[in-house]
Amino acid sequence: MKKFQISGQAIDVNSLKAGMQHDQAGAFICFEGWVRNHHDGRTVQALGYQAYAALAKTEGEKILAEACEQFKILDVVCVHRTGDLAIGDCAVWVGVTAAHRDAAFAACRFVIDEVKQRVPIWKKERYEDGSSDWLHPTA
Amino acid sequence: MDSETMERPASLTALYENLKKKYQFKFQLAHIRVAVDGVFVSWQHEVNDGSEVAFIPPVSGG
């Protein structure tokens, strides 16, 4: 199984966590990014993610490989949603196992930060007033 | 996805600037990353016939 996945279906967080059980692991750290109902003071009703899938997978795998090199961890998995999501849905999931918690916390933070900066996935928010907009943080 | 075939441009930057003008892209080159055949490359990367070039605007995943 690829460690970085793009999924058009709801993320099954329980089975992802179960899949990371490891006898050498003393720590499991997980980050879940959820869809929130507001952005810059505007009410968000729903949102959609689009990915440039081929490049997103290559870049995602690269980030996970970097995490394995930089931190003393046992395993790392990341799943990112595409398609239409509702408020409260899990948009991105990162799980890390390590013998000790420090490395697991650091690697988890590294992975979500790098994914947000580097992986070609875009978010389109739909607002209460019926308008919608693609988000481009640095534009 | 719509596609368009064109003469091989002198460079990736020239290709972007031409398309930016033609389709009124709102992003300056400095905010764009470029990928050729599914891999991120530098703007100095050579363009070959048949290459698939993607211009990646700032991302907003997560």
N, CA and C atoms of all chains as a GROMACS GRO file, in nm:
protein
  603
    1MET      N    1   0.084  -0.120   0.000
    1MET     CA    2   0.000   0.000   0.000
    1MET      C    3   0.087   0.125   0.000
    2LYS      N    4   0.050   0.221  -0.085
    2LYS     CA    5   0.121   0.348  -0.087
    2LYS      C    6   0.094   0.422   0.044
    3LYS      N    7   0.195   0.491   0.094
    3LYS     CA    8   0.181   0.560   0.222
    3LYS      C    9   0.107   0.692   0.206
    4PHE      N   10   0.116   0.752   0.088
    4PHE     CA   11   0.043   0.876   0.063
    4PHE      C   12  -0.068   0.847  -0.036
    5GLN      N   13  -0.190   0.880   0.003
    5GLN     CA   14  -0.303   0.850  -0.083
    5GLN      C   15  -0.393   0.973  -0.103
    6ILE      N   16  -0.450   0.977  -0.224
    6ILE     CA   17  -0.554   1.075  -0.254
    6ILE      C   18  -0.683   0.996  -0.260
    7SER      N   19  -0.785   1.039  -0.187
    7SER     CA   20  -0.908   0.959  -0.180
    7SER      C   21  -1.031   1.042  -0.213
    8GLY      N   22  -1.113   0.990  -0.302
    8GLY     CA   23  -1.240   1.054  -0.334
    8GLY      C   24  -1.351   1.013  -0.237
    9GLN      N   25  -1.321   0.919  -0.149
    9GLN     CA   26  -1.418   0.866  -0.052
    9GLN      C   27  -1.386   0.916   0.088
   10ALA      N   28  -1.484   0.907   0.177
   10ALA     CA   29  -1.464   0.946   0.317
   10ALA      C   30  -1.343   0.871   0.374
   11ILE      N   31  -1.266   0.941   0.457
   11ILE     CA   32  -1.146   0.880   0.516
   11ILE      C   33  -1.189   0.797   0.637
   12ASP      N   34  -1.153   0.668   0.635
   12ASP     CA   35  -1.188   0.579   0.746
   12ASP      C   36  -1.076   0.584   0.850
   13VAL      N   37  -1.090   0.678   0.944
   13VAL     CA   38  -0.981   0.705   1.038
   13VAL      C   39  -0.953   0.586   1.130
   14ASN      N   40  -1.057   0.511   1.165
   14ASN     CA   41  -1.036   0.397   1.255
   14ASN      C   42  -0.952   0.287   1.190
   15SER      N   43  -0.980   0.258   1.063
   15SER     CA   44  -0.902   0.151   1.001
   15SER      C   45  -0.760   0.198   0.968
   16LEU      N   46  -0.745   0.329   0.940
   16LEU     CA   47  -0.609   0.380   0.919
   16LEU      C   48  -0.526   0.364   1.046
   17LYS      N   49  -0.587   0.400   1.159
   17LYS     CA   50  -0.516   0.389   1.286
   17LYS      C   51  -0.484   0.242   1.317
   18ALA      N   52  -0.583   0.156   1.295
   18ALA     CA   53  -0.562   0.013   1.323
   18ALA      C   54  -0.447  -0.042   1.238
   19GLY      N   55  -0.434   0.009   1.116
   19GLY     CA   56  -0.330  -0.037   1.026
   19GLY      C   57  -0.190   0.004   1.069
   20MET      N   58  -0.181   0.093   1.167
   20MET     CA   59  -0.049   0.141   1.209
   20MET      C   60   0.002   0.073   1.335
   21GLN      N   61  -0.076  -0.021   1.389
   21GLN     CA   62  -0.030  -0.096   1.507
   21GLN      C   63   0.109  -0.153   1.483
   22HIS      N   64   0.198  -0.137   1.579
   22HIS     CA   65   0.338  -0.177   1.560
   22HIS      C   66   0.395  -0.212   1.697
   23ASP      N   67   0.453  -0.330   1.710
   23ASP     CA   68   0.502  -0.375   1.841
   23ASP      C   69   0.614  -0.288   1.897
   24GLN      N   70   0.688  -0.222   1.808
   24GLN     CA   71   0.798  -0.137   1.857
   24GLN      C   72   0.754   0.005   1.889
   25ALA      N   73   0.626   0.036   1.860
   25ALA     CA   74   0.579   0.173   1.876
   25ALA      C   75   0.539   0.202   2.020
   26GLY      N   76   0.594   0.312   2.073
   26GLY     CA   77   0.553   0.359   2.205
   26GLY      C   78   0.466   0.483   2.192
   27ALA      N   79   0.455   0.535   2.070
   27ALA     CA   80   0.377   0.656   2.048
   27ALA      C   81   0.307   0.650   1.912
   28PHE      N   82   0.184   0.694   1.912
   28PHE     CA   83   0.109   0.713   1.788
   28PHE      C   84   0.054   0.855   1.791
   29ILE      N   85   0.091   0.936   1.692
   29ILE     CA   86   0.042   1.073   1.683
   29ILE      C   87  -0.035   1.089   1.555
   30CYS      N   88  -0.150   1.155   1.566
   30CYS     CA   89  -0.236   1.169   1.449
   30CYS      C   90  -0.284   1.313   1.437
   31PHE      N   91  -0.286   1.364   1.314
   31PHE     CA   92  -0.347   1.494   1.288
   31PHE      C   93  -0.463   1.472   1.192
   32GLU      N   94  -0.580   1.528   1.227
   32GLU     CA   95  -0.693   1.528   1.136
   32GLU      C   96  -0.729   1.672   1.104
   33GLY      N   97  -0.728   1.706   0.974
   33GLY     CA   98  -0.776   1.837   0.933
   33GLY      C   99  -0.923   1.826   0.900
   34TRP      N  100  -1.006   1.908   0.965
   34TRP     CA  101  -1.151   1.903   0.946
   34TRP      C  102  -1.199   2.026   0.869
   35VAL      N  103  -1.312   2.012   0.803
   35VAL     CA  104  -1.373   2.124   0.733
   35VAL      C  105  -1.445   2.212   0.834
   36ARG      N  106  -1.403   2.340   0.843
   36ARG     CA  107  -1.468   2.431   0.938
   36ARG      C  108  -1.566   2.522   0.865
   37ASN      N  109  -1.654   2.584   0.945
   37ASN     CA  110  -1.767   2.656   0.883
   37ASN      C  111  -1.739   2.804   0.861
   38HIS      N  112  -1.614   2.845   0.870
   38HIS     CA  113  -1.586   2.986   0.847
   38HIS      C  114  -1.447   3.005   0.789
   39HIS      N  115  -1.430   3.113   0.714
   39HIS     CA  116  -1.299   3.150   0.660
   39HIS      C  117  -1.296   3.301   0.643
   40ASP      N  118  -1.199   3.366   0.706
   40ASP     CA  119  -1.185   3.511   0.695
   40ASP      C  120  -1.315   3.584   0.724
   41GLY      N  121  -1.386   3.537   0.825
   41GLY     CA  122  -1.509   3.605   0.867
   41GLY      C  123  -1.632   3.569   0.784
   42ARG      N  124  -1.615   3.486   0.682
   42ARG     CA  125  -1.731   3.448   0.601
   42ARG      C  126  -1.778   3.308   0.641
   43THR      N  127  -1.909   3.286   0.630
   43THR     CA  128  -1.964   3.156   0.664
   43THR      C  129  -1.948   3.060   0.546
   44VAL      N  130  -1.882   2.949   0.573
   44VAL     CA  131  -1.859   2.848   0.470
   44VAL      C  132  -1.963   2.738   0.484
   45GLN      N  133  -2.026   2.702   0.372
   45GLN     CA  134  -2.129   2.598   0.377
   45GLN      C  135  -2.076   2.461   0.339
   46ALA      N  136  -1.983   2.458   0.247
   46ALA     CA  137  -1.926   2.331   0.201
   46ALA      C  138  -1.799   2.364   0.125
   47LEU      N  139  -1.721   2.263   0.095
   47LEU     CA  140  -1.606   2.290   0.009
   47LEU      C  141  -1.568   2.169  -0.072
   48GLY      N  142  -1.489   2.194  -0.174
   48GLY     CA  143  -1.443   2.086  -0.260
   48GLY      C  144  -1.294   2.096  -0.277
   49TYR      N  145  -1.230   1.980  -0.293
   49TYR     CA  146  -1.086   1.976  -0.320
   49TYR      C  147  -1.062   1.914  -0.457
   50GLN      N  148  -0.973   1.975  -0.533
   50GLN     CA  149  -0.927   1.915  -0.656
   50GLN      C  150  -0.777   1.895  -0.647
   51ALA      N  151  -0.730   1.784  -0.702
   51ALA     CA  152  -0.587   1.756  -0.700
   51ALA      C  153  -0.536   1.732  -0.841
   52TYR      N  154  -0.411   1.765  -0.864
   52TYR     CA  155  -0.341   1.718  -0.983
   52TYR      C  156  -0.281   1.586  -0.938
   53ALA      N  157  -0.360   1.478  -0.955
   53ALA     CA  158  -0.337   1.354  -0.881
   53ALA      C  159  -0.197   1.294  -0.899
   54ALA      N  160  -0.151   1.284  -1.023
   54ALA     CA  161  -0.022   1.218  -1.046
   54ALA      C  162   0.090   1.290  -0.971
   55LEU      N  163   0.092   1.421  -0.984
   55LEU     CA  164   0.196   1.500  -0.920
   55LEU      C  165   0.176   1.505  -0.768
   56ALA      N  166   0.051   1.508  -0.725
   56ALA     CA  167   0.022   1.511  -0.581
   56ALA      C  168   0.076   1.385  -0.514
   57LYS      N  169   0.057   1.270  -0.580
   57LYS     CA  170   0.104   1.144  -0.521
   57LYS      C  171   0.256   1.141  -0.514
   58THR      N  172   0.322   1.182  -0.622
   58THR     CA  173   0.469   1.183  -0.623
   58THR      C  174   0.523   1.275  -0.514
   59GLU      N  175   0.467   1.394  -0.506
   59GLU     CA  176   0.515   1.493  -0.409
   59GLU      C  177   0.483   1.448  -0.266
   60GLY      N  178   0.366   1.390  -0.246
   60GLY     CA  179   0.326   1.339  -0.115
   60GLY      C  180   0.421   1.230  -0.067
   61GLU      N  181   0.451   1.136  -0.156
   61GLU     CA  182   0.543   1.027  -0.120
   61GLU      C  183   0.682   1.082  -0.083
   62LYS      N  184   0.721   1.187  -0.155
   62LYS     CA  185   0.851   1.249  -0.130
   62LYS      C  186   0.855   1.308   0.011
   63ILE      N  187   0.746   1.374   0.051
   63ILE     CA  188   0.739   1.434   0.185
   63ILE      C  189   0.749   1.325   0.292
   64LEU      N  190   0.678   1.214   0.271
   64LEU     CA  191   0.682   1.106   0.370
   64LEU      C  192   0.822   1.044   0.378
   65ALA      N  193   0.888   1.033   0.263
   65ALA     CA  194   1.026   0.980   0.263
   65ALA      C  195   1.119   1.074   0.339
   66GLU      N  196   1.099   1.205   0.320
   66GLU     CA  197   1.180   1.303   0.394
   66GLU      C  198   1.157   1.291   0.544
   67ALA      N  199   1.032   1.269   0.583
   67ALA     CA  200   0.999   1.255   0.726
   67ALA      C  201   1.071   1.134   0.784
   68CYS      N  202   1.075   1.024   0.708
   68CYS     CA  203   1.143   0.903   0.756
   68CYS      C  204   1.293   0.925   0.771
   69GLU      N  205   1.350   1.009   0.684
   69GLU     CA  206   1.494   1.038   0.692
   69GLU      C  207   1.526   1.130   0.809
   70GLN      N  208   1.438   1.229   0.832
   70GLN     CA  209   1.470   1.334   0.928
   70GLN      C  210   1.435   1.300   1.072
   71PHE      N  211   1.337   1.210   1.091
   71PHE     CA  212   1.291   1.182   1.227
   71PHE      C  213   1.301   1.032   1.255
   72LYS      N  214   1.320   1.000   1.384
   72LYS     CA  215   1.334   0.859   1.422
   72LYS      C  216   1.194   0.799   1.442
   73ILE      N  217   1.131   0.768   1.329
   73ILE     CA  218   0.994   0.716   1.336
   73ILE      C  219   0.987   0.577   1.276
   74LEU      N  220   0.879   0.506   1.306
   74LEU     CA  221   0.862   0.370   1.253
   74LEU      C  222   0.781   0.371   1.125
   75ASP      N  223   0.678   0.455   1.120
   75ASP     CA  224   0.589   0.454   1.004
   75ASP      C  225   0.517   0.588   0.994
   76VAL      N  226   0.476   0.624   0.873
   76VAL     CA  227   0.399   0.746   0.853
   76VAL      C  228   0.305   0.724   0.736
   77VAL      N  229   0.182   0.769   0.752
   77VAL     CA  230   0.079   0.756   0.649
   77VAL      C  231   0.005   0.888   0.638
   78CYS      N  232  -0.031   0.926   0.515
   78CYS     CA  233  -0.112   1.046   0.496
   78CYS      C  234  -0.216   1.022   0.388
   79VAL      N  235  -0.340   1.062   0.416
   79VAL     CA  236  -0.448   1.052   0.319
   79VAL      C  237  -0.512   1.189   0.304
   80HIS      N  238  -0.531   1.234   0.180
   80HIS     CA  239  -0.597   1.363   0.155
   80HIS      C  240  -0.720   1.341   0.068
   81ARG      N  241  -0.829   1.406   0.105
   81ARG     CA  242  -0.954   1.395   0.030
   81ARG      C  243  -0.953   1.481  -0.096
   82THR      N  244  -1.030   1.435  -0.195
   82THR     CA  245  -1.072   1.520  -0.306
   82THR      C  246  -1.224   1.511  -0.313
   83GLY      N  247  -1.284   1.598  -0.394
   83GLY     CA  248  -1.429   1.595  -0.411
   83GLY      C  249  -1.499   1.688  -0.315
   84ASP      N  250  -1.630   1.670  -0.301
   84ASP     CA  251  -1.710   1.760  -0.218
   84ASP      C  252  -1.713   1.713  -0.074
   85LEU      N  253  -1.689   1.807   0.018
   85LEU     CA  254  -1.690   1.775   0.160
   85LEU      C  255  -1.788   1.864   0.233
   86ALA      N  256  -1.842   1.812   0.344
   86ALA     CA  257  -1.934   1.889   0.428
   86ALA      C  258  -1.860   1.936   0.552
   87ILE      N  259  -1.920   2.034   0.621
   87ILE     CA  260  -1.864   2.082   0.747
   87ILE      C  261  -1.843   1.963   0.841
   88GLY      N  262  -1.726   1.957   0.903
   88GLY     CA  263  -1.698   1.849   0.998
   88GLY      C  264  -1.629   1.728   0.936
   89ASP      N  265  -1.630   1.717   0.803
   89ASP     CA  266  -1.564   1.603   0.738
   89ASP      C  267  -1.413   1.612   0.758
   90CYS      N  268  -1.350   1.495   0.758
   90CYS     CA  269  -1.204   1.489   0.766
   90CYS      C  270  -1.146   1.509   0.626
   91ALA      N  271  -1.068   1.616   0.610
   91ALA     CA  272  -1.011   1.651   0.478
   91ALA      C  273  -0.872   1.591   0.460
   92VAL      N  274  -0.800   1.579   0.570
   92VAL     CA  275  -0.664   1.523   0.562
   92VAL      C  276  -0.632   1.451   0.692
   93TRP      N  277  -0.562   1.339   0.679
   93TRP     CA  278  -0.526   1.256   0.795
   93TRP      C  279  -0.377   1.224   0.787
   94VAL      N  280  -0.306   1.249   0.898
   94VAL     CA  281  -0.165   1.212   0.906
   94VAL      C  282  -0.147   1.127   1.031
   95GLY      N  283  -0.086   1.012   1.016
   95GLY     CA  284  -0.057   0.926   1.132
   95GLY      C  285   0.091   0.890   1.135
   96VAL      N  286   0.150   0.895   1.254
   96VAL     CA  287   0.292   0.863   1.269
   96VAL      C  288   0.310   0.773   1.390
   97THR      N  289   0.390   0.669   1.375
   97THR     CA  290   0.429   0.588   1.490
   97THR      C  291   0.580   0.600   1.511
   98ALA      N  292   0.620   0.594   1.639
   98ALA     CA  293   0.762   0.601   1.674
   98ALA      C  294   0.780   0.532   1.808
   99ALA      N  295   0.904   0.500   1.840
   99ALA     CA  296   0.931   0.440   1.970
   99ALA      C  297   0.900   0.540   2.081
  100HIS      N  298   0.932   0.668   2.053
  100HIS     CA  299   0.912   0.773   2.154
  100HIS      C  300   0.836   0.892   2.097
  101ARG      N  301   0.767   0.965   2.184
  101ARG     CA  302   0.671   1.065   2.137
  101ARG      C  303   0.732   1.186   2.067
  102ASP      N  304   0.853   1.230   2.109
  102ASP     CA  305   0.909   1.352   2.051
  102ASP      C  306   0.920   1.344   1.899
  103ALA      N  307   0.976   1.234   1.850
  103ALA     CA  308   0.993   1.217   1.706
  103ALA      C  309   0.858   1.210   1.637
  104ALA      N  310   0.761   1.145   1.700
  104ALA     CA  311   0.629   1.130   1.637
  104ALA      C  312   0.559   1.265   1.625
  105PHE      N  313   0.565   1.347   1.732
  105PHE     CA  314   0.505   1.481   1.727
  105PHE      C  315   0.572   1.564   1.617
  106ALA      N  316   0.704   1.563   1.614
  106ALA     CA  317   0.778   1.647   1.519
  106ALA      C  318   0.750   1.604   1.375
  107ALA      N  319   0.750   1.475   1.351
  107ALA     CA  320   0.728   1.425   1.214
  107ALA      C  321   0.587   1.456   1.167
  108CYS      N  322   0.490   1.444   1.257
  108CYS     CA  323   0.351   1.471   1.221
  108CYS      C  324   0.335   1.617   1.181
  109ARG      N  325   0.395   1.705   1.260
  109ARG     CA  326   0.391   1.848   1.231
  109ARG      C  327   0.458   1.879   1.097
  110PHE      N  328   0.573   1.817   1.075
  110PHE     CA  329   0.648   1.836   0.949
  110PHE      C  330   0.562   1.795   0.830
  111VAL      N  331   0.500   1.679   0.839
  111VAL     CA  332   0.424   1.626   0.724
  111VAL      C  333   0.305   1.716   0.691
  112ILE      N  334   0.226   1.756   0.788
  112ILE     CA  335   0.108   1.837   0.755
  112ILE      C  336   0.151   1.974   0.702
  113ASP      N  337   0.257   2.032   0.759
  113ASP     CA  338   0.304   2.162   0.710
  113ASP      C  339   0.354   2.153   0.566
  114GLU      N  340   0.430   2.050   0.535
  114GLU     CA  341   0.484   2.035   0.399
  114GLU      C  342   0.372   2.004   0.300
  115VAL      N  343   0.277   1.921   0.340
  115VAL     CA  344   0.165   1.888   0.251
  115VAL      C  345   0.090   2.015   0.214
  116LYS      N  346   0.064   2.100   0.313
  116LYS     CA  347  -0.010   2.223   0.286
  116LYS      C  348   0.065   2.318   0.193
  117GLN      N  349   0.199   2.312   0.198
  117GLN     CA  350   0.279   2.402   0.115
  117GLN      C  351   0.310   2.350  -0.024
  118ARG      N  352   0.322   2.217  -0.036
  118ARG     CA  353   0.384   2.162  -0.158
  118ARG      C  354   0.293   2.077  -0.246
  119VAL      N  355   0.195   2.011  -0.189
  119VAL     CA  356   0.119   1.912  -0.267
  119VAL      C  357   0.011   1.983  -0.349
  120PRO      N  358   0.007   1.958  -0.482
  120PRO     CA  359  -0.088   2.029  -0.568
  120PRO      C  360  -0.234   1.984  -0.548
  121ILE      N  361  -0.293   2.041  -0.444
  121ILE     CA  362  -0.434   2.021  -0.412
  121ILE      C  363  -0.491   2.159  -0.384
  122TRP      N  364  -0.611   2.183  -0.437
  122TRP     CA  365  -0.672   2.316  -0.420
  122TRP      C  366  -0.811   2.303  -0.360
  123LYS      N  367  -0.842   2.403  -0.277
  123LYS     CA  368  -0.968   2.406  -0.203
  123LYS      C  369  -1.059   2.513  -0.261
  124LYS      N  370  -1.183   2.477  -0.285
  124LYS     CA  371  -1.282   2.575  -0.329
  124LYS      C  372  -1.392   2.582  -0.223
  125GLU      N  373  -1.410   2.702  -0.167
  125GLU     CA  374  -1.510   2.718  -0.062
  125GLU      C  375  -1.639   2.774  -0.120
  126ARG      N  376  -1.751   2.723  -0.069
  126ARG     CA  377  -1.882   2.779  -0.106
  126ARG      C  378  -1.939   2.852   0.015
  127TYR      N  379  -1.976   2.979  -0.007
  127TYR     CA  380  -2.019   3.064   0.104
  127TYR      C  381  -2.171   3.072   0.112
  128GLU      N  382  -2.214   3.124   0.227
  128GLU     CA  383  -2.356   3.139   0.258
  128GLU      C  384  -2.431   3.219   0.151
  129ASP      N  385  -2.362   3.321   0.093
  129ASP     CA  386  -2.430   3.408  -0.003
  129ASP      C  387  -2.436   3.347  -0.143
  130GLY      N  388  -2.393   3.220  -0.155
  130GLY     CA  389  -2.403   3.153  -0.284
  130GLY      C  390  -2.279   3.163  -0.370
  131SER      N  391  -2.186   3.251  -0.331
  131SER     CA  392  -2.063   3.264  -0.410
  131SER      C  393  -1.965   3.153  -0.372
  132SER      N  394  -1.863   3.136  -0.454
  132SER     CA  395  -1.759   3.039  -0.420
  132SER      C  396  -1.625   3.089  -0.472
  133ASP      N  397  -1.519   3.035  -0.416
  133ASP     CA  398  -1.387   3.086  -0.449
  133ASP      C  399  -1.280   2.980  -0.428
  134TRP      N  400  -1.185   2.974  -0.523
  134TRP     CA  401  -1.065   2.893  -0.504
  134TRP      C  402  -0.971   2.968  -0.411
  135LEU      N  403  -0.906   2.896  -0.321
  135LEU     CA  404  -0.814   2.960  -0.228
  135LEU      C  405  -0.670   2.944  -0.275
  136HIS      N  406  -0.597   3.055  -0.277
  136HIS     CA  407  -0.456   3.054  -0.314
  136HIS      C  408  -0.381   3.140  -0.212
  137PRO      N  409  -0.329   3.078  -0.106
  137PRO     CA  410  -0.277   3.148   0.011
  137PRO      C  411  -0.181   3.264  -0.018
  138THR      N  412  -0.088   3.249  -0.113
  138THR     CA  413   0.013   3.353  -0.128
  138THR      C  414  -0.024   3.457  -0.234
  139ALA      N  415  -0.139   3.439  -0.299
  139ALA     CA  416  -0.175   3.530  -0.408
  139ALA      C  417  -0.227   3.662  -0.355
  140MET      N  418  -1.024   1.747  -1.949
  140MET     CA  419  -0.932   1.862  -1.951
  140MET      C  420  -0.911   1.910  -2.095
  141ASP      N  421  -0.919   2.038  -2.118
  141ASP     CA  422  -0.892   2.091  -2.251
  141ASP      C  423  -0.742   2.082  -2.280
  142SER      N  424  -0.709   2.061  -2.405
  142SER     CA  425  -0.567   2.059  -2.438
  142SER      C  426  -0.542   2.141  -2.563
  143GLU      N  427  -0.418   2.177  -2.578
  143GLU     CA  428  -0.381   2.263  -2.687
  143GLU      C  429  -0.239   2.223  -2.729
  144THR      N  430  -0.217   2.214  -2.858
  144THR     CA  431  -0.083   2.179  -2.907
  144THR      C  432  -0.020   2.304  -2.966
  145MET      N  433   0.105   2.326  -2.932
  145MET     CA  434   0.170   2.448  -2.983
  145MET      C  435   0.315   2.421  -3.018
  146GLU      N  436   0.374   2.517  -3.089
  146GLU     CA  437   0.516   2.509  -3.123
  146GLU      C  438   0.597   2.505  -2.994
  147ARG      N  439   0.711   2.436  -3.003
  147ARG     CA  440   0.796   2.428  -2.884
  147ARG      C  441   0.847   2.568  -2.847
  148PRO      N  442   0.821   2.612  -2.724
  148PRO     CA  443   0.865   2.747  -2.683
  148PRO      C  444   1.013   2.747  -2.650
  149ALA      N  445   1.072   2.866  -2.646
  149ALA     CA  446   1.215   2.880  -2.618
  149ALA      C  447   1.247   2.835  -2.475
  150SER      N  448   1.155   2.858  -2.384
  150SER     CA  449   1.181   2.822  -2.244
  150SER      C  450   1.048   2.810  -2.171
  151LEU      N  451   1.053   2.755  -2.051
  151LEU     CA  452   0.931   2.743  -1.971
  151LEU      C  453   0.877   2.880  -1.932
  152THR      N  454   0.968   2.971  -1.903
  152THR     CA  455   0.922   3.105  -1.865
  152THR      C  456   0.853   3.173  -1.983
  153ALA      N  457   0.908   3.156  -2.104
  153ALA     CA  458   0.845   3.215  -2.222
  153ALA      C  459   0.707   3.154  -2.244
  154LEU      N  460   0.697   3.023  -2.225
  154LEU     CA  461   0.568   2.955  -2.241
  154LEU      C  462   0.466   3.012  -2.143
  155TYR      N  463   0.508   3.026  -2.017
  155TYR     CA  464   0.413   3.078  -1.917
  155TYR      C  465   0.371   3.220  -1.950
  156GLU      N  466   0.468   3.304  -1.983
  156GLU     CA  467   0.434   3.444  -2.011
  156GLU      C  468   0.340   3.456  -2.132
  157ASN      N  469   0.362   3.372  -2.234
  157ASN     CA  470   0.272   3.373  -2.351
  157ASN      C  471   0.129   3.334  -2.314
  158LEU      N  472   0.120   3.225  -2.237
  158LEU     CA  473  -0.013   3.176  -2.198
  158LEU      C  474  -0.081   3.273  -2.102
  159LYS      N  475  -0.001   3.334  -2.017
  159LYS     CA  476  -0.054   3.429  -1.919
  159LYS      C  477  -0.123   3.545  -1.993
  160LYS      N  478  -0.055   3.592  -2.097
  160LYS     CA  479  -0.107   3.701  -2.178
  160LYS      C  480  -0.235   3.657  -2.250
  161LYS      N  481  -0.225   3.540  -2.314
  161LYS     CA  482  -0.335   3.491  -2.397
  161LYS      C  483  -0.461   3.463  -2.315
  162TYR      N  484  -0.444   3.402  -2.197
  162TYR     CA  485  -0.561   3.362  -2.118
  162TYR      C  486  -0.580   3.445  -1.992
  163GLN      N  487  -0.503   3.553  -1.980
  163GLN     CA  488  -0.513   3.642  -1.864
  163GLN      C  489  -0.502   3.571  -1.730
  164PHE      N  490  -0.400   3.485  -1.718
  164PHE     CA  491  -0.373   3.422  -1.588
  164PHE      C  492  -0.346   3.532  -1.487
  165LYS      N  493  -0.396   3.513  -1.364
  165LYS     CA  494  -0.378   3.622  -1.268
  165LYS      C  495  -0.250   3.611  -1.186
  166PHE      N  496  -0.178   3.496  -1.198
  166PHE     CA  497  -0.059   3.479  -1.114
  166PHE      C  498   0.068   3.521  -1.185
  167GLN      N  499   0.150   3.597  -1.110
  167GLN     CA  500   0.284   3.630  -1.158
  167GLN      C  501   0.368   3.502  -1.154
  168LEU      N  502   0.467   3.499  -1.242
  168LEU     CA  503   0.556   3.384  -1.251
  168LEU      C  504   0.614   3.344  -1.114
  169ALA      N  505   0.646   3.444  -1.032
  169ALA     CA  506   0.709   3.418  -0.903
  169ALA      C  507   0.621   3.333  -0.810
  170HIS      N  508   0.490   3.333  -0.834
  170HIS     CA  509   0.399   3.257  -0.749
  170HIS      C  510   0.366   3.119  -0.805
  171ILE      N  511   0.425   3.086  -0.918
  171ILE     CA  512   0.393   2.962  -0.988
  171ILE      C  513   0.509   2.864  -0.978
  172ARG      N  514   0.477   2.736  -0.957
  172ARG     CA  515   0.578   2.632  -0.974
  172ARG      C  516   0.547   2.558  -1.103
  173VAL      N  517   0.649   2.496  -1.161
  173VAL     CA  518   0.628   2.431  -1.289
  173VAL      C  519   0.666   2.283  -1.280
  174ALA      N  520   0.584   2.198  -1.344
  174ALA     CA  521   0.611   2.055  -1.349
  174ALA      C  522   0.614   2.011  -1.495
  175VAL      N  523   0.709   1.925  -1.528
  175VAL     CA  524   0.715   1.869  -1.663
  175VAL      C  525   0.704   1.718  -1.652
  176ASP      N  526   0.611   1.663  -1.727
  176ASP     CA  527   0.587   1.518  -1.726
  176ASP      C  528   0.573   1.462  -1.584
  177GLY      N  529   0.498   1.532  -1.502
  177GLY     CA  530   0.462   1.480  -1.370
  177GLY      C  531   0.566   1.500  -1.260
  178VAL      N  532   0.668   1.580  -1.284
  178VAL     CA  533   0.770   1.606  -1.182
  178VAL      C  534   0.797   1.756  -1.172
  179PHE      N  535   0.805   1.809  -1.049
  179PHE     CA  536   0.841   1.950  -1.034
  179PHE      C  537   0.983   1.972  -1.087
  180VAL      N  538   1.003   2.077  -1.163
  180VAL     CA  539   1.135   2.109  -1.219
  180VAL      C  540   1.164   2.258  -1.199
  181SER      N  541   1.288   2.297  -1.227
  181SER     CA  542   1.322   2.439  -1.220
  181SER      C  543   1.278   2.506  -1.350
  182TRP      N  544   1.269   2.640  -1.346
  182TRP     CA  545   1.226   2.713  -1.465
  182TRP      C  546   1.328   2.704  -1.577
  183GLN      N  547   1.451   2.660  -1.544
  183GLN     CA  548   1.556   2.646  -1.646
  183GLN      C  549   1.547   2.513  -1.720
  184HIS      N  550   1.459   2.425  -1.671
  184HIS     CA  551   1.444   2.292  -1.731
  184HIS      C  552   1.412   2.304  -1.881
  185GLU      N  553   1.474   2.216  -1.958
  185GLU     CA  554   1.455   2.217  -2.103
  185GLU      C  555   1.314   2.171  -2.141
  186VAL      N  556   1.260   2.229  -2.244
  186VAL     CA  557   1.128   2.184  -2.294
  186VAL      C  558   1.151   2.097  -2.416
  187ASN      N  559   1.096   1.977  -2.415
  187ASN     CA  560   1.109   1.888  -2.530
  187ASN      C  561   0.975   1.870  -2.600
  188ASP      N  562   0.980   1.834  -2.727
  188ASP     CA  563   0.856   1.805  -2.799
  188ASP      C  564   0.780   1.694  -2.727
  189GLY      N  565   0.651   1.710  -2.714
  189GLY     CA  566   0.568   1.606  -2.653
  189GLY      C  567   0.559   1.614  -2.501
  190SER      N  568   0.631   1.707  -2.439
  190SER     CA  569   0.627   1.719  -2.293
  190SER      C  570   0.491   1.770  -2.246
  191GLU      N  571   0.448   1.719  -2.130
  191GLU     CA  572   0.329   1.774  -2.066
  191GLU      C  573   0.378   1.871  -1.959
  192VAL      N  574   0.339   1.996  -1.974
  192VAL     CA  575   0.384   2.100  -1.881
  192VAL      C  576   0.265   2.144  -1.796
  193ALA      N  577   0.287   2.151  -1.665
  193ALA     CA  578   0.180   2.198  -1.576
  193ALA      C  579   0.231   2.316  -1.495
  194PHE      N  580   0.154   2.423  -1.491
  194PHE     CA  581   0.186   2.539  -1.408
  194PHE      C  582   0.100   2.530  -1.283
  195ILE      N  583   0.166   2.529  -1.168
  195ILE     CA  584   0.097   2.502  -1.042
  195ILE      C  585   0.083   2.632  -0.962
  196PRO      N  586  -0.038   2.684  -0.952
  196PRO     CA  587  -0.059   2.803  -0.870
  196PRO      C  588  -0.050   2.766  -0.721
  197PRO      N  589  -0.041   2.866  -0.632
  197PRO     CA  590  -0.030   2.836  -0.489
  197PRO      C  591  -0.136   2.736  -0.445
  198VAL      N  592  -0.094   2.638  -0.367
  198VAL     CA  593  -0.184   2.528  -0.331
  198VAL      C  594  -0.258   2.559  -0.201
  199SER      N  595  -0.369   2.491  -0.180
  199SER     CA  596  -0.449   2.516  -0.059
  199SER      C  597  -0.511   2.388  -0.006
  200GLY      N  598  -0.429   2.282  -0.004
  200GLY     CA  599  -0.477   2.157   0.056
  200GLY      C  600  -0.469   2.164   0.207
  201GLY      N  601  -0.507   2.054   0.271
  201GLY     CA  602  -0.499   2.044   0.417
  201GLY      C  603  -0.621   2.101   0.485
   0.00000   0.00000   0.00000
